[in-house]
Amino acid sequence: MILEDACGKSMYAVEVFAFSIKALKTHLEEHLERNNIYTNPERTKWILTVPAIWSDAAKQFMRKSGEMAGIPNSKLHIALESEVASVYCQCFPPVGGVDIAAIGSKYIVADLGGGTTVDITAHETLPNQKLKELTKASGNNCGGNMIENHFIEVIFGSEFLSVFRKRYPDSFIYLLRWFESMKRIVQSSKSAFVTVTIPYTILNSFCISERGVGLHEFISSKFNSEIAKVFKDKIRIHLDYAKDQFEKICKEIVLLINELFRRDEFNNFRHILLVGGFAKCRLVHECLQNAFPQLSVIVPEDPDLAVLKGSVLFGYKPDIISYRIIRYSYGVLSTPLFDEKVHDSKRKIVCVGHARCNNVFKSFMEAGTLVRRNTVIKRSYRTRQRFQENLWIQVFYAERGNVQYTDGDHCQKLGEIVVHLLKPSEQGQLVDVVFHFGETELTVEAGDPESNTRYSVLLKIHEFKQ
């Protein structure tokens, strides 16, 4: 995957993430050194958080970025943002939601990122301060970052801004930051207008060169002065109009939460827990409380830091999530003997004199399954060639269950499992492949069931490209 910056320069995405993580790592290490704080590298855990809706490929992408940033793979742990935020609120229950730490308490966690994503999941509090996930994470790109992008596009136009962003990237970031502040001031504003500071000189010159008119005339031609107008180095936007722009994003968040309540098992809930940078927006809080009057919508102190603080706690208590819901169905590509009562005739192939069905999805885990932490699924596979050195197993996944074929519309390739056989033999070898579920990442082991020998295994994620 290649990313392109505002000026058109490109770089591998994994390198961009690695440089960002490296900068954070270096900053921390320099801070510790300045304060004469020394840590033992062998006992240090590094936690990288990702949205709960991210795929296995995306998680491996982050792991690779962390390794490139200098974090040893064995010390690196991937945590899910909605989970660690829930862990934080379990340890430090917010005002109005103290009972979420009580055994049997069920609540919804809405991680409203300050970036682009929103994650929705639900947890139940178990004895011994453990948590049980009640539904697989769902989400959408309706995080806080979408608000400022939407405002800027509405006021200036996407075509206009596309050119401005490339020509003046620093001023564009400045513009984003000021519109980002609107999420905090729009609800508390006592005036009929909200005011946003803009890089007036550059924007005005740009308007003259691109549109032939100054910024005042440009905005006046698009909006009635009662809705938006330029005042010195600021744009004043009518409060009601500004609130209306939040409505679309808020409705999308409401729809995500409503998806949970369409299921019969979702009852006895008392709270919606809002965390993440966008949770600080009182308009979102108000919208959700109106949409779900039977629930208490609670926001912890500093909701934008709930993930950060929760990830530290998660490092100490990685087993706090005792049960998780599997988000995908997993299976391997198989070519079983053809059965005309079961298989599509168009998929019939002849292999070594036998009629077989091609591209069959042989499931070993169904989406929506509730699993304990460290759940083990073992499957056995046999080599087919003489003195075969490697066993290749193609793994596929789908967001729903009852998948029949790997090349169907709902199925995607996850990657390949490569098992390096220690002693290739003339006869076919039986290999046990063990899949570990219930953690934040899928891991695989393999071994010889007869000699109890462990094999070296590589899980090559198909979607991950440097």
Secondary structure by P-SEA (a helix, b strand, c coil): ccccccccccccaaaaaaaaaaaaaaaaaaaaaaaccccccccbbbbbbccccccaaaaaaaaaaaaaaccccccbbbbbaaaaaaaaaaacccccccccccccbbbbbbbcccccbbbbbbbbbbccbbbbbccccccccccaaaaaaaaaaaaccaaaaaaaaaacaaaaaaaaaaaaacccccccccccbbbbbcccaaaaaaaaaaccccaaaaaaaccccccccccccbbbbbaaaaaaaaaaaaaaaaaaaaaaacccccccccbbbbbccccccaaaaaaaaaacccbbbbbcccccaaaaaaaaaaaacccccccccccbbbbccccccccccccccccccccccbbbbccccccccccccccccbbbbbbbbbbccccccbbbbbbbbbccccccccccccccccbbbbbbbccccccbbbbbbbbbccccbbbbbbbcccccbbbbbbbccccccc
